[in-house]
Structure formats: C-alpha cells, structure tokens
Amino acid sequence: MSTNDLLYRIFTSRHRWLTALATLALCAALALATGYLLAEFGPIIAGAGLAALFLGLWMLRDVEVAYWAVIGVVCLLPFASFPFEIGFTPTLLDAALGALFLIWALQIATGAQREFVGTPLGLPIAVFALLAVGSFVFGLAHAPLTSYVLRHFAEILLSVALFFLVVNTVRDGGRLRRLVRALLLCAFAAAALGVALYVIADRISDEFVIRALSALGRLGYPTGPGVLRYIRDDPQLPMRATSTSVDPNVLGSLLNLTLGIGVPQLFAQRPLIRRRYLVPMLGTMALCLGLTISRGSLVGVGVALAVVATLRYRKLWLLLLLALALLLVLPQTQDLVAHFVAGLRGEDLATQMRFGEYKDALILIGRYPWLGVGFAGSPDIDTYIGVANVYLLIAEEMGLVGLTGFLVVMGVFFTRFWRTRALAAADAELEPLWWGLHAGIVGALVGGVFDHYFFNLDFHHSVTLFWLVVGLATAATEMVRGKGRDESAS
C-alpha cells in the first residue's frame, strides 16, 4: 500500500474518531513546527519552512513538482543551505534532489514503474561513476577523509545518477517540454535579476544591492561588499553581473547552457514559449551573459549556436553575425571586447593565472597519469587539485582512465545525436527542442575548456544541471527514435 493510499484511508475512514484523531495529530504537529520556527528563526524563515513543507507534500503527488524544485534551486538559489545542522549543513539542492530520488524510489516500490530504462548511454555513465569511486578510494591512501570531501563527492555521484532518473521518468513529449520550459523560465528569472541588480549598483546605489544580496546570508550566502564582483576583483575595473550565483562565471555557465537550449526555439513551429515573450527573454539572458564578462561561456554559447546554424538552422547565422557586429560596434561593449582580446593575447592577469594552473595541472597529471590523485587532495606538497579546465580537473582527480571514461560518455552521446538527426527532422514539434538540448551540452563542453564548474565538488548545482540536460537530451533522442520505429512498423 502506498503512502498516499494509507493517508487517504485514514482521513476518509468510517470511524470518525480515527479521522478526528489523525486531523488533530496533524494540526498539532504543524502547530509545534510553526511555533518552533517562529521562536527560533523568525517569521520569514518560519514562512519559508511551511512553504517547503507543503511543497514537499505536493512533490509526493507529482514528480514534476520535484523537478521544478530542483530546477528552481539550481537557477535561483544554487548555494542556499538550511539555517541548521544535522551533522552537516544540508543545502536546498540536497533536499530537492533527495525528494526527487525518494519519489522515484516510491514509484518503483509501488509498481508505478516496472521497467528500467538504461539506454545505450547508461553503461558508459555507470562505468564513469565506478571509475570515480575507484579514484576516490585510491586517493584516500595519501589524503585524510573529511566529512566535507565525503559529502560533496556523494553529491557528485547523486548528480551523475540523475541521468538514470531522468531517462526513466521523462518518457513523453509533454513532460519533456514542460521541464525544459521551466528551465528556460528559471534561467530567465536569474538573468533578469542579474541585469536589475547590475543596473541598480552601477547607476543608482551599490549599497542597496549589497544589502539585498547580503540578506541571503541566513541561507549560507556571502555577505558584505564582496558580493559585488569586478574584473580581477578591482573596483576600478568594470563590474560583473552575478545575480544570486555568487560568482559571475557560475552565472555565465548557466546562461551558456540555457541559451543553447532556448535559441533554436526561435525556429520552432510551436515554440515552448510564445515568440512575443521568448525573444525578450533570450535577449535578457544574452545581455546578462555579456554583463558577466565570462569569456569561456561566451565562447561556449557562440560555438554551440554556430554548430546549430551550420548543421540545421542556416538563418541563425544572420542572428549570430548581427550579434557579433553589435558587440564590436556598440560603445557599451568595448570593455568586454577589450577584456576578450586581452585574454586571447594572454596579456591580462586572469589568463596568465590560468596558464599557470594548466602548467601545474600537467605536472600533477604527469606524476599520477592513470588513476589520478582522487578528490581529497594532492600527495605532493608542490602540487594541488584545481584548474580552470574541466578536462584537466577530471584528469587530476581520476587520471587519464577517468578522463577517457568521460570522453567515451560524450562520444556515445554525440554519436547517437548524429545518427538520430534525420529522424528528428521528421518531427517538427520535437526537433528544435532536441537540437537545443544537444546545443546546450556542446556549449557546456566548449566552456569547460576555460572553466571547471560542470565537474567540481564545490559546484554541486552546476554538475546537477549538466547531467540533468544530458538526461533530457537522451530522453528526447529516445522519443525521436521511438517514433521512428513506430512509423517504420506501421
């Protein structure tokens, strides 16, 4: 008997005393919880706690609500944590992902889902996860295990496992479209907030923005003047947009991936969001990406959209060339252009520091080439784990074997993409969404040459976003292939 069935029987029982007793117990529990939250944390946190309680109950009835919670936290409150400890400080993303996996487990336990879908990508991903576990255990021989490392490594594994949850619970086009629409709306909300805070700080009052962002301190966010970010952290240089992502490059990585998903919708017969709203949404997201001055993300989304324009939507080249012309001509974009050119020439400090990180990473990989050094720390005092390149970071932690495992996963992913493109062209409604999801991954992989967020213990939400989109893209491929088989059979 499922939890819902049991509760339904209790509250609709013929024995009125049982219904009354259950109702009183529920009211008492809510009253105690409300009183405790009010006394301990105040009305704002108490209200948020009650909202979270009802959201949790809603999740138990609909798995899509749990998806919305994960997407909302990833985009809008990626670093938020609860104001209490349970041996560690749980984050909102931990709770949202935990609820999502719990609901999936209940579906399996109650027989609501009887078939497990692995897809051809499942085995390579499982092997990659096992290689990560092996490197983690191997690395403990030279670095002590801490609760921080254990917890964050477990979060990384949970994010990778999200792929299997997605391909098993997103089995129809309607749910796929609703989830991608939610992702675009939340990314737009983050971008709009980022633009608004940037304009207020730059034109009106930076003190107001500092106070507004510092209010998130109760949720584990940083506070004080440091919440405003500048190039090289120098207030004399241009400011960078952050929204609620703390770091401008983190916000840039979100917009890189979601712009890749959203732009192909401009060419859809029935876009996920009406064009009258979609165009200003994408414009706001592009503007915010520019304000982050995140060069890696700009290159990532540029390459992703160039691939889509070359292989499918040729008219997109007009939009890309127009955007490039505006970037080069407008006076407001000259700081970004100058920063970009300085990076290409290797003249600015940030790029020079990256070159130093690359050199140190290659030294570490050269010493421990096969399984890496694990996730806890380097065994040598003159080396360290950490480099602004996701591929070198994987090689540091998991060695060339682990990096090969990741590249095999991506190789299988894009091989299936290439073999499915003709079938996708026959589905006018699903095709732009299918192209967009794969473009998002292209942008993430290209951006990963310059950043490390999509496989980093400190950025759980970015890892979650990456594997969520890999799962959604694979689910879309399965739908396209399924329709192709059905049409062939008929």
Secondary structure, DSSP 8 states (H G I E B T S, - for coil): --HHHHHHHHHT-S-HHHHHHHHHHHHHHHHHHHHHHHHHH-HHHHHHHHHHHHHHHHHHH-HHHHHHHHHHHHHH-TT-B-SS-SSS--BHHHHHHHHHHHHHHHHHHTTS------HHHHHHHHHHHHHHHHHHHHHTTTS---HHHHHHHHHHHHHHHHHHHHHHH--SHHHHHHHHHHHHHHHHHHHHHHHHHHHIIIII-HHHHHHHHHGGGGGT---SGGGSEEGGG-TTS-EE--TTSSSHHHHHHHHHHHHHHHGGGGG-SS-SS-HHHHHHHHHHHHHHHHHHT-HHHHHHHHHHHHHHHHHT-TTHHHHHHHHHHHHHH-GGGHHHHHHHHHHHHT-SHHHHHHHHHHHHHHHHHHHSTTT---SS--SSTT--S--S-HHHHHHHHHHHHHHHHHHHHHHHHHHHHHHHHHHHHT-TTTHHHHHHHHHHHHHHHHHTTT--GGG-TT-HHHHHHHHHHHHHHHHHHHHHHHHHHHHHH-
